[in-house]
Amino acid sequence: DLRSKYMNAAMTTPATVFPAILSNSNYYLDKISSIGWIEELKQEIIGKFEDAYCFPSILSMVEQGSFFIGYYQQRQAFFQKDNQTEPNE
């Protein structure tokens, strides 16, 4: 699967992997119907970089750990119910 193919490389050398992932993403996005929120998420991620065309060449071990944790936090967020609300205070 794509995740296992790209995860380690994306975590260590994002500048070599993310351009390929982004260019290939359109192929996969065309195959699914719920494209809107995925495009929004893609733009949110890209927007976190000062320059959308500038991914870090190499991540330090600390940055790799942060990448890994962030990846799994985001995956967890996908499985949360959309209708969860904050308790009233």
Backbone as a printed PyTorch tensor [residue, N CA C, xyz], in Angstrom:
tensor([[[  0.8250,  -1.1910,   0.0000],
         [  0.0000,   0.0000,   0.0000],
         [  0.8690,   1.2550,   0.0000]],

        [[  0.2860,   2.3460,  -0.3900],
         [  1.0390,   3.5950,  -0.5310],
         [  1.6270,   4.0840,   0.7900]],

        [[  0.8780,   3.9090,   1.8610],
         [  1.3570,   4.3920,   3.1540],
         [  2.6720,   3.7410,   3.5250]],

        [[  2.7520,   2.4430,   3.4530],
         [  3.9920,   1.7670,   3.8290],
         [  5.1100,   2.0700,   2.8300]],

        [[  4.7480,   2.3190,   1.5810],
         [  5.7540,   2.6140,   0.5630],
         [  6.4370,   3.9550,   0.8270]],

        [[  5.6700,   4.9440,   1.2630],
         [  6.1990,   6.2960,   1.3860],
         [  6.4690,   6.7730,   2.8150]],

        [[  5.9540,   6.0950,   3.8300],
         [  6.0270,   6.6100,   5.1980],
         [  7.4540,   6.8810,   5.6620]],

        [[  8.3270,   5.9080,   5.5870],
         [  9.6920,   6.1000,   6.0890],
         [ 10.4470,   7.1500,   5.2880]],

        [[ 10.3010,   7.1350,   3.9930],
         [ 10.9940,   8.1280,   3.1670],
         [ 10.4510,   9.5270,   3.4310]],

        [[  9.1390,   9.6610,   3.5900],
         [  8.5440,  10.9680,   3.8640],
         [  9.0040,  11.4920,   5.2110]],

        [[  9.1890,  10.6000,   6.1470],
         [  9.5960,  10.9960,   7.4820],
         [ 11.0600,  11.4340,   7.5260]],

        [[ 11.8980,  10.8910,   6.6700],
         [ 13.3230,  11.2200,   6.7130],
         [ 13.7240,  12.2710,   5.6810]],

        [[ 13.2190,  12.1610,   4.4710],
         [ 13.6040,  13.0980,   3.3980],
         [ 12.3640,  13.6250,   2.6730]],

        [[ 11.6170,  14.5150,   3.3150],
         [ 10.3650,  14.9910,   2.7280],
         [ 10.5120,  15.6640,   1.3710]],

        [[ 11.6230,  16.3440,   1.1290],
         [ 11.7890,  17.0590,  -0.1380],
         [ 11.8260,  16.1230,  -1.3380]],

        [[ 12.2200,  14.8910,  -1.1290],
         [ 12.2510,  13.9540,  -2.2480],
         [ 10.9430,  13.1940,  -2.4090]],

        [[ 10.1460,  13.1090,  -1.3460],
         [  8.9480,  12.2790,  -1.3840],
         [  7.6650,  13.0770,  -1.6060]],

        [[  7.5060,  14.2020,  -0.9020],
         [  6.2380,  14.9170,  -0.9880],
         [  5.8930,  15.4290,  -2.3770]],

        [[  6.8300,  15.9170,  -3.1720],
         [  6.4450,  16.2960,  -4.5370],
         [  5.8540,  15.1180,  -5.3290]],

        [[  6.4190,  13.9330,  -5.1550],
         [  5.8810,  12.7520,  -5.8480],
         [  4.4940,  12.3970,  -5.3180]],

        [[  4.3240,  12.4770,  -4.0050],
         [  3.0150,  12.1750,  -3.4180],
         [  1.9730,  13.1650,  -3.9230]],

        [[  2.3110,  14.4440,  -3.9230],
         [  1.3590,  15.4580,  -4.3750],
         [  1.0100,  15.2910,  -5.8460]],

        [[  1.9970,  14.9890,  -6.6640],
         [  1.6980,  14.8390,  -8.0870],
         [  0.8670,  13.5820,  -8.3480]],

        [[  1.0940,  12.5270,  -7.5860],
         [  0.3140,  11.2970,  -7.7500],
         [ -1.0530,  11.3790,  -7.0820]],

        [[ -1.2370,  12.3150,  -6.1530],
         [ -2.4910,  12.3690,  -5.4050],
         [ -3.6860,  12.6470,  -6.3150]],

        [[ -3.4910,  13.4280,  -7.3450],
         [ -4.6110,  13.7290,  -8.2340],
         [ -5.1600,  12.4750,  -8.9050]],

        [[ -4.3060,  11.5400,  -9.2330],
         [ -4.7450,  10.2800,  -9.8270],
         [ -5.6920,   9.5550,  -8.8740]],

        [[ -5.3180,   9.4950,  -7.5930],
         [ -6.1310,   8.7840,  -6.6150],
         [ -7.3650,   9.5820,  -6.2220]],

        [[ -7.2450,  10.9010,  -6.1640],
         [ -8.3940,  11.7290,  -5.8190],
         [ -9.4880,  11.6250,  -6.8680]],

        [[ -9.1310,  11.4440,  -8.1150],
         [-10.1190,  11.2850,  -9.1770],
         [-10.9470,  10.0220,  -9.0040]],

        [[-10.4530,   9.0640,  -8.2380],
         [-11.1250,   7.7850,  -8.0760],
         [-12.1050,   7.7650,  -6.9020]],

        [[-12.1330,   8.8240,  -6.0930],
         [-13.0510,   8.8420,  -4.9550],
         [-14.0330,   9.9900,  -5.0990]],

        [[-15.1580,   9.8680,  -4.4050],
         [-16.2070,  10.8700,  -4.5620],
         [-16.1230,  12.0000,  -3.5420]],

        [[-15.5480,  11.7770,  -2.3790],
         [-15.5160,  12.8070,  -1.3240],
         [-14.2430,  13.6290,  -1.4180]],

        [[-14.0640,  14.2620,  -2.5460],
         [-12.8180,  14.9730,  -2.8370],
         [-12.6980,  16.3030,  -2.0880]],

        [[-13.8030,  16.9590,  -1.7920],
         [-13.7730,  18.2980,  -1.2170],
         [-12.9610,  18.4060,   0.0610]],

        [[-13.2730,  17.5860,   1.0430],
         [-12.5730,  17.6970,   2.3240],
         [-11.1230,  17.2530,   2.2050]],

        [[-10.8170,  16.3630,   1.2840],
         [ -9.4350,  15.9330,   1.0930],
         [ -8.6160,  17.0660,   0.4890]],

        [[ -9.1880,  17.7740,  -0.4680],
         [ -8.4940,  18.9250,  -1.0480],
         [ -8.2510,  19.9930,   0.0100]],

        [[ -9.2420,  20.2140,   0.8840],
         [ -9.0790,  21.1860,   1.9680],
         [ -7.9440,  20.7720,   2.8960]],

        [[ -7.8880,  19.4980,   3.2310],
         [ -6.8320,  18.9920,   4.0980],
         [ -5.4690,  19.1320,   3.4300]],

        [[ -5.4010,  18.8250,   2.1520],
         [ -4.1470,  18.9640,   1.4020],
         [ -3.6730,  20.4110,   1.4230]],

        [[ -4.5900,  21.3520,   1.2030],
         [ -4.2350,  22.7670,   1.2270],
         [ -3.8130,  23.2180,   2.6250]],

        [[ -4.4680,  22.6790,   3.6520],
         [ -4.0950,  23.0170,   5.0320],
         [ -2.6740,  22.5670,   5.3340]],

        [[ -2.3260,  21.3740,   4.8940],
         [ -0.9820,  20.8480,   5.1330],
         [  0.0520,  21.6700,   4.3790]],

        [[ -0.1960,  21.9290,   3.1180],
         [  0.7440,  22.7060,   2.3060],
         [  0.8860,  24.1160,   2.8660]],

        [[ -0.2100,  24.6630,   3.3820],
         [ -0.1930,  26.0040,   3.9460],
         [  0.6850,  26.1420,   5.1790]],

        [[  1.0490,  25.0440,   5.7960],
         [  1.9080,  25.0830,   6.9820],
         [  3.3620,  25.3900,   6.6230]],

        [[  3.7100,  25.2640,   5.3680],
         [  5.0620,  25.5770,   4.9190],
         [  5.1100,  27.0320,   4.4910]],

        [[  6.2020,  27.7000,   4.7800],
         [  6.3480,  29.1030,   4.3890],
         [  6.2560,  29.2460,   2.8780]],

        [[  6.8580,  28.3330,   2.1720],
         [  6.8260,  28.3190,   0.7160],
         [  6.2860,  26.9490,   0.3130]],

        [[  5.1580,  26.9170,  -0.3590],
         [  4.5020,  25.6430,  -0.6970],
         [  5.3890,  24.7190,  -1.5180]],

        [[  6.4300,  25.2670,  -2.1430],
         [  7.3060,  24.4430,  -2.9670],
         [  8.6050,  24.0910,  -2.2460]],

        [[  8.6510,  24.3410,  -0.9450],
         [  9.8890,  24.1250,  -0.2090],
         [  9.6460,  23.1660,   0.9500]],

        [[  9.9140,  21.9070,   0.7180],
         [  9.8380,  20.9230,   1.7840],
         [ 11.2380,  20.7560,   2.3640]],

        [[ 11.3420,  20.4760,   3.6490],
         [ 12.6670,  20.2740,   4.2320],
         [ 13.3860,  19.1140,   3.5480]],

        [[ 14.6850,  19.2660,   3.3230],
         [ 15.4580,  18.2020,   2.6760],
         [ 15.5730,  16.9780,   3.5630]],

        [[ 15.9260,  17.2210,   4.8120],
         [ 16.1360,  16.1280,   5.7700],
         [ 15.5380,  16.5440,   7.1030]],

        [[ 14.9240,  15.5990,   7.7960],
         [ 14.4060,  15.8660,   9.1330],
         [ 15.3370,  15.2370,  10.1700]],

        [[ 15.5680,  15.9610,  11.2640],
         [ 16.3670,  15.4170,  12.3680],
         [ 15.5710,  14.3040,  13.0430]],

        [[ 16.1970,  13.5920,  13.9400],
         [ 15.5070,  12.5130,  14.6580],
         [ 14.3190,  13.0690,  15.4450]],

        [[ 14.4840,  14.2360,  16.0610],
         [ 13.3890,  14.8590,  16.8130],
         [ 12.2490,  15.2210,  15.8600]],

        [[ 12.5790,  15.8020,  14.7170],
         [ 11.5600,  16.1650,  13.7330],
         [ 10.8670,  14.9200,  13.1680]],

        [[ 11.6260,  13.8450,  12.9920],
         [ 11.0270,  12.5940,  12.5190],
         [ 10.0200,  12.0690,  13.5350]],

        [[ 10.3620,  12.1860,  14.8130],
         [  9.4290,  11.7740,  15.8650],
         [  8.1700,  12.6100,  15.8420]],

        [[  8.3240,  13.9180,  15.6560],
         [  7.1640,  14.8030,  15.5770],
         [  6.3040,  14.4750,  14.3570]],

        [[  6.9500,  14.1980,  13.2290],
         [  6.2400,  13.8080,  12.0110],
         [  5.4080,  12.5550,  12.2720]],

        [[  6.0320,  11.5570,  12.8790],
         [  5.3770,  10.2760,  13.1540],
         [  4.1750,  10.4630,  14.0760]],

        [[  4.3690,  11.2250,  15.1570],
         [  3.2720,  11.4710,  16.0940],
         [  2.1550,  12.2430,  15.4110]],

        [[  2.5070,  13.2890,  14.6610],
         [  1.4970,  14.0760,  13.9500],
         [  0.7200,  13.2420,  12.9500]],

        [[  1.4120,  12.3630,  12.2690],
         [  0.7580,  11.4860,  11.2890],
         [ -0.3150,  10.6410,  11.9760]],

        [[  0.0290,  10.0210,  13.0860],
         [ -0.9300,   9.1550,  13.7620],
         [ -2.0120,   9.9460,  14.4880]],

        [[ -1.7210,  11.1470,  14.9360],
         [ -2.7770,  11.9920,  15.5010],
         [ -3.7890,  12.3560,  14.4260]],

        [[ -3.3060,  12.6800,  13.2340],
         [ -4.2090,  13.0120,  12.1430],
         [ -5.0400,  11.8020,  11.7420]],

        [[ -4.4300,  10.6430,  11.6880],
         [ -5.1920,   9.4200,  11.3630],
         [ -6.2690,   9.1650,  12.3990]],

        [[ -5.9560,   9.3930,  13.6730],
         [ -6.9450,   9.2160,  14.7360],
         [ -8.1090,  10.1820,  14.5430]],

        [[ -7.8130,  11.4110,  14.1390],
         [ -8.8560,  12.4120,  13.9260],
         [ -9.8190,  11.9700,  12.8180]],

        [[ -9.3330,  11.2420,  11.8370],
         [-10.2070,  10.7620,  10.7620],
         [-11.2630,   9.7960,  11.2800]],

        [[-10.9560,   9.0810,  12.3540],
         [-11.8630,   8.0620,  12.8700],
         [-12.8080,   8.5920,  13.9430]],

        [[-12.6340,   9.8370,  14.3530],
         [-13.5500,  10.4240,  15.3230],
         [-14.8560,  10.7580,  14.6360]],

        [[-15.9180,  10.6750,  15.3850],
         [-17.2210,  10.9910,  14.8140],
         [-17.2990,  12.4650,  14.4730]],

        [[-17.8920,  12.7710,  13.3170],
         [-18.0520,  14.1550,  12.8790],
         [-18.9640,  14.9480,  13.7980]],

        [[-19.9010,  14.2760,  14.4460],
         [-20.8860,  15.0040,  15.2400],
         [-20.4990,  15.1290,  16.7100]],

        [[-19.2640,  14.8900,  17.0570],
         [-18.8350,  15.0850,  18.4320],
         [-18.8530,  16.5710,  18.7350]],

        [[-19.3670,  16.8940,  19.9000],
         [-19.4200,  18.2980,  20.2890],
         [-18.7020,  18.4700,  21.6150]],

        [[-18.2940,  19.6870,  21.8670],
         [-17.6440,  20.0190,  23.1270],
         [-18.7030,  20.0510,  24.2200]],

        [[-18.3870,  19.5310,  25.3950],
         [-19.3560,  19.6250,  26.4920],
         [-19.5490,  21.0870,  26.9020]],

        [[-20.7810,  21.4180,  27.2910],
         [-21.0640,  22.7810,  27.7470],
         [-20.3820,  23.0210,  29.0800]],

        [[-19.7920,  24.1870,  29.2030],
         [-19.0970,  24.5100,  30.4570],
         [-19.9690,  25.3810,  31.3140]]])
